[in-house]
Amino acid sequence: MSAGMISEGVLIIASVIVAGMITGIVISKVGSFESYYTATTEAQKEKMLSKFEIIHTSQFNNTSVNIWIKNTGLTPIQELGLVDVYFGQINSVDYVGYSTGSTPQWVFQGSTTTSSVWSQGDTIQLRLQDGTSLQNNKSYLIQFTISNGVSDDYIFSVS
């Protein structure tokens, strides 16, 4: 009888240890899932609060256009150095690098820099210089995309 009680005691202790280990694993996985869910939710929230509109373009010279973009979202936009700009005729749009030193390229105008914070309600201006002359009566597309993937397109013609 004493041997049976010792065996039962060992089994109970082993069961408690195994149950504790399983509980620890489950709790750590729940914590990992919660962290992932929180990060995903924050990213979606940032994306929903970020909004801007290309409000106007005008031809600067035969190879350049000025572009005005307004932050219409509910949050400031940071990391302007990670902005992507695409430009070209409707059927041949290409990526345009920031201040590459050769055309095509684009740069901020005024006091805006890549380290600026683009506040809610502010309008920024950039100048885009194409590698070729802009053609009359052709439609051009500009797409401006910020670091979290929010973008806006604008189609215009040169007359």
C-alpha positions in Angstrom: 0.0 0.0 0.0 2.8 2.3 0.8 4.5 1.7 -2.6 1.1 2.4 -4.3 0.9 5.8 -2.5 4.4 6.7 -3.5 3.7 5.9 -7.1 0.6 7.9 -7.0 2.4 10.8 -5.4 5.2 10.7 -8.1 2.5 10.6 -10.8 0.6 13.6 -9.3 3.9 15.6 -9.0 4.8 14.7 -12.6 1.3 15.7 -13.8 1.5 19.0 -12.0 4.9 19.8 -13.6 3.8 18.8 -17.1 0.6 20.9 -16.6 2.7 23.9 -15.5 5.0 23.5 -18.5 2.0 23.3 -20.9 0.4 26.3 -19.3 3.7 28.3 -19.6 3.9 27.5 -23.3 0.3 28.4 -24.0 0.6 31.7 -22.1 3.8 32.7 -23.9 2.1 31.9 -27.3 -0.9 34.0 -26.3 1.5 36.8 -25.4 3.2 36.5 -28.8 -0.1 36.5 -30.6 -1.3 39.6 -28.6 2.0 41.4 -29.5 1.5 40.6 -33.2 -2.2 41.6 -33.1 -1.3 44.9 -31.4 1.4 45.7 -33.9 -0.9 44.9 -36.8 -3.7 47.0 -35.3 -1.3 50.0 -34.8 -0.1 49.8 -38.4 -3.7 49.7 -39.7 -4.6 52.6 -37.5 -1.7 54.6 -38.8 -2.7 53.8 -42.4 -6.3 54.8 -41.8 -5.3 58.2 -40.2 -2.8 59.0 -43.0 -4.3 60.7 -46.0 -3.1 63.3 -48.5 -4.2 64.7 -51.8 -2.3 65.9 -54.8 -4.2 69.1 -55.3 -2.5 70.8 -58.2 0.3 70.5 -60.8 1.7 73.1 -63.1 4.3 73.0 -65.8 7.5 74.8 -64.6 9.5 74.4 -67.9 9.5 72.0 -70.9 10.9 69.2 -68.7 9.6 70.0 -65.2 6.4 70.2 -63.2 5.5 71.6 -59.8 3.3 69.5 -57.6 1.4 70.6 -54.5 0.2 68.0 -52.1 -1.9 68.6 -49.0 -2.0 66.5 -45.8 -5.7 65.9 -45.3 -5.4 63.1 -42.8 -5.7 63.2 -39.0 -2.1 62.7 -38.2 1.3 64.2 -39.1 3.3 62.3 -41.8 6.9 61.6 -41.0 9.7 59.8 -42.9 9.5 61.9 -46.0 12.8 60.4 -47.1 10.9 57.1 -47.7 8.4 58.6 -50.2 8.1 57.0 -53.6 7.1 59.0 -56.6 6.1 57.6 -60.0 5.7 59.7 -63.1 5.2 59.4 -66.8 2.7 59.2 -69.6 -0.3 57.1 -68.8 1.1 53.9 -70.4 4.7 54.3 -69.3 4.9 55.4 -65.7 8.3 54.8 -64.0 9.8 55.3 -60.5 11.5 58.7 -60.0 14.2 58.9 -57.4 14.7 61.8 -54.9 17.4 64.3 -55.8 19.5 61.7 -57.7 21.6 64.3 -59.6 20.4 63.1 -62.9 17.0 63.1 -64.6 14.4 62.0 -63.9 14.4 63.3 -60.3 12.3 65.2 -57.8 13.1 67.5 -54.9 11.1 69.3 -52.2 10.6 73.0 -52.7 10.6 75.6 -49.9 11.7 74.6 -46.4 10.5 71.0 -46.6 13.2 68.3 -46.3 13.3 64.6 -46.0 13.5 65.0 -42.2 10.5 67.3 -42.0 7.3 66.4 -40.3 4.3 67.0 -42.6 1.7 68.4 -40.3 -2.1 68.0 -40.7 -3.5 70.6 -43.0 0.0 71.6 -44.5 0.7 71.7 -48.2 4.1 70.7 -49.5 5.5 71.4 -52.9 7.9 69.4 -55.0 9.4 69.8 -58.4 9.7 66.8 -60.7 12.2 67.0 -63.5 11.6 64.5 -66.3 14.4 63.2 -68.5 12.5 64.2 -71.7 10.4 67.1 -72.8 6.8 67.1 -71.7 4.6 66.7 -74.8 1.5 68.8 -75.5 -1.9 67.1 -75.4 -0.5 64.0 -73.7 -1.8 62.8 -70.3 0.6 62.3 -67.5 0.2 60.4 -64.2 1.8 61.2 -60.9 1.6 58.8 -58.0 2.9 59.8 -54.6 3.2 57.0 -52.0 4.3 57.4 -48.3 6.2 54.8 -46.2 3.1 53.1 -44.9 1.7 52.4 -48.4 -0.9 55.2 -48.6 -0.9 56.8 -52.1 -2.6 59.2 -54.3 -2.7 59.5 -58.1 -3.1 62.6 -60.2 -3.6 62.8 -64.0 -3.0 66.0 -65.9 -2.2 67.2 -69.4 0.3 69.6 -70.7 -1.2 72.2 -73.0 
